[in-house]
């Protein structure tokens, strides 16, 4: 069964940094576009960043530009979201999406809480 799993979430103080990871099970990321999303309670889902198989990457959310970056390690078959200068409003469930054509997989997410 094909699945996507996120990891690396946790509690971080304001101004801190954290990297969350996304890995596949039952398939590989090698030819897939991978995106990061987040959703906070009571808020709309927010599209954060995208990376293509050739490692070209874009951060799309204005709220995180300059603070978040996306990268992938094709040897480890893992995509990362590197988050710096975290704020309380970054508290959310972070999840990834792997896409190839019309086929798309979402993970359940990893919780990031920014609090002192």
N, C-alpha and C positions, 0 to 999 in steps of 0.2 A: 504494500500500500504506500503510495506516494504521500509524503508529508513534508512540512517545513517546520523547523523548530528554532525558536529564538532563545537566547540566554544572555546572562550578564547584567540583568537589571538589579536594582537595589536602592538603598537609601543613600543619598548624596547631599552634602550641605550646599547651600547657595554659593555659587562661584566655583564649585567643584567640577570635575570631569569624570566621564564614564564612557566606556565603549561597550556596546551591545553587539551580539553576533547572531547570524542567521545561517543555518545549515540545512541541507536537504536530506531526506531519507527515502530510499526507493527510486531515486533518480539523481541526476547531477545538475549543478548550476552551469555547467560549462557553456551551454548554448542559450542560456536564459537571461532575460532582463530581470533584474531584481530591484524592488522598490521598498522603501521604508515608509510606514505610516504611523500615526499615533492617534489615540482617542482618549480623552479625559472624560470623567463622569459628567453627564449632562451637556457635553459638547459634541460638535460635528467631528467626524473623522477628518484628519488632516494629512494630506500627502506631503511628505517631507523631502525625499530625495530618490534618485534613480541612477542605476549604473547598468551599462550595457555589457555584453560579453567581452568586448574589446577594451573594457575598463574606462571608457569615456563615461564621465559622471556629471550629474547636475544636482545641485540643491535647489529645490523649487519653492519651498515655503519661505516667505519673507521673514517670518518670525524667528527662523533659525539660521538665516544666511550670515556667514561670518563666524558662526559658533559651531555648526555641525558640518561634518564631512562624511562622505560615503566612500568605501573602498572595498575591493574584493581580492582575495588570495585564491587564485585558481588551483594552486597546488593543494590547498587545504579545503577547497570547495566551500568556502565560507565568505559571506559578505558582512561587512562591519558598518556600524554607524558610530562615529566618533563624536562625542558631545563635550563641549567645553563651556565654561562660564555659565553653568546651569542656573536656571531661575525657578522660582516656585511654580510659575506657570508652565514649566516644562513637565510637570508631574502628569503622567499619563501611562497608558498601556501601549508599548511600542511593539509593532508587529511588521513582518515583512511579507512581500508578495513576489512569487517567482512566476514569470510569464514566458510562454513560447506560443506565438500565434494566438489562438483562441483558448488555449489551455492555461489556467492560472491556479496557483496554490497559495493559500494564506496560512500563516501560523496562528497559534493562539495568543502569542505575544508574551512580552516580559515587562513587568511593572517597574517603572522608574519613579521614585519619589524624591523630590527635592525639598528638603526641610532641615532646619537647624535643630 
